[in-house]
Amino acid sequence: MRTLLALLLVVSPGPSLDPDQPSASGRAVLETGHVDIGPRVRAGEWTIQIHDDHAAPSVWREPADTVLRVLDTAELVVPDDENYAFLGAAAGSTVHVVPQTERPGVVWIGWNTQDPGVLATAGRGITMTLRGVQGPGPVTVFLQSGNLGAPQVLWSSARPVPQPLWVERNTHTHANWVFGAPGVYLLAVGVTAELPDGSTAATDTVLRFAVGDATDPAAAFGAAYSVPSPSASVSPPLSGTGYAFPLGAIGVVAAVLTIGGVLLQQRRTRRRAEESR
């Protein structure tokens, strides 16, 4: 069994998406390949959709008609390291992890702000906010800046909501999504953006996850989100309030998913670095 130690954020500034990419109709279960969550603007209307890059050609899908299925191929063991206590899972236990770098047989979930309508409408960027989590276990989305850096939690079901995350325009990002138990999860998320005229655009949706081979995606389609969540009118943290991580300023870096034994090497590397200061 592999050990969870996903170390580096993947952030990719790049060209915007094709403005003519179609919107798919009908239900879809996405269990492998690259997908991104992101805002989309059409005729002045803001929505949150799922960009399915695994389809050929790529399409946008409605979250209500999409289940992100995290199979047992995503199972990893929680390391015996206090730096990962925030996961809320005991060392040696098994969790399902969608990692920062693509793994065969695991859906690769990220988010982007590359829709041409967003680029034409938003200012410096948007705020993605976790508004609530409904599911059988804890959910954590986190990143690390390097081998010597501590994990940085972006979203956690163990913390009060809302949890705003600032995302610069025209960026494409992957981090680590950790689910503490198999089952159906619903994540209420929102997007807000300050527009050039000083007004604020806001939209919300619910993301549907089926975690574990034994979890029927049909149960995720049929689940109703019932956890009270704050209003979408929460102002974005443009002046540094909330969690404002300058995602677009980092550039592209590699992510690492290690196996057992590397944890000890990481500690030795950290110790040598501290002694050389």
CORHU-V332304 format. One line per field, one symbol per residue. phi: phi as a letter, one per 30 degrees, with the letter a starting at -180 (. if undefined). psi: psi as a letter, one per 20 degrees, with the letter a starting at -180 (. if undefined). A space follows every 10 residues. Layout:
phi: ???
psi: ???
This chain:
phi: .dcdaccbdc bbdadddddc ddcdcidbcc bbicbbcadb bbhiccbcbc dcdddbddbc bdedcbcccc dddcdbcddd bddcdddibd ejdcbcbcdd cdceibdccb bbbcdedddd cdddlbccbd clbbldadbb cbbbdleccd ecddbaddcd cdbdbdbddh bbbbbccccd adkcbbcdbb bbbdcedjdb cbababccbc cjedddeddd dddcdbdebd ddddddddcj dicccdedcd icbdcbbcce ideddddddd ddddddd
psi: pqpomohqqo poqaqrrpij prpqqrqqoo irrpqqprqq ppkipprpro onihqorqrq qphhjppopo riijprppqm piijhiikqq pirprpporh qpppjppopa qqljphhghi grdharpppp iqporirqpp prrqirhiqq qopgqpiiqq qqnqoppqql qpqpapoppi qqapppopqq pqpprhjirp qqqqrppppo pqhiophhhh hiqppjppqr qijpqqmijj rbonpmgiih aprqqporrr hhgghggggg ghghhi.
